[in-house]
Amino acid sequence: AGADPNRVDSHGRTALCNALLSKDVAMIDKLCGLTKVGKHEVFTSIAIKKLNISEPLRKFISNSLENTGTDALALSGLETASRYGAAYFLTIIANNFPVETIPEHLKNNFLINAVMSDCQKTCRAVLSFTKTVPEEVLNIAN
């Protein structure tokens, strides 16, 4: 028997989080199908590292969003992805979550984060589900 992939270390990270932080693609792909806990930390690691997202990781993200019973994971993922300029990760979340249900003030926060991340692709991804661009965002962009 191997190590438990759902065991959390003293920093609150699973083996998948640690694989993401080290960018070990083979281990990430292997652990995606085994990890059931620590998803907020996993989403944060994906956003911070701005990894190329493999098919197993994309499926992990999609499945995680489907099986939560709450919006918290998606909203946290969108917030973190927009802050760190993780455009592809943000797009995957947006494609697997009813973005029309996000309150406008949160969408505005995501847009502010995206502008501050200085990543044009992230700005475009957030703009795809934001109806208006508030004045404060325009001021930041200038």
Steps between C-alpha positions, in 0.01 A plus 500: 500500500621848414468831677155653544460776236230661717725544801556867581841617622566756774465780242154381392626360170428167339743307282330659198571851635864411549521351149346821361747715690789296360341489152540122485262436209509119516421501872232770456325291236519189719369674813212681325288185497578416862471831688169566673595761764681833516348632180520868600873461552533313170315778316723760663812307396376473141442876484829598660710268282308582178561147381427356162183312581507139387185306419502315838537833682222658292273207589595536867402869490170428323410211729593699809264779398214257429523318830524780756136587567614860554632792298792562738760296309414660164493853640827448686654353184383793288633748754840333521530438125414863424749627760789289368420541130424131447282554193453139388415383852250786533344403167462136607324607819275745313407228249400264781311744720187712438682834488170682450427428868810686624410833663622804306720620786695172488531519122636853544753370756608229254544764231703724732718200587542417131608854414740504794644163387608674179390199296298591193363147457370502857330836443333363187388187686335706776348742250331205331260472795497860628233735367653833597842643568486722808676837505747378763619227263551752220702717739726206590546411133621852422 
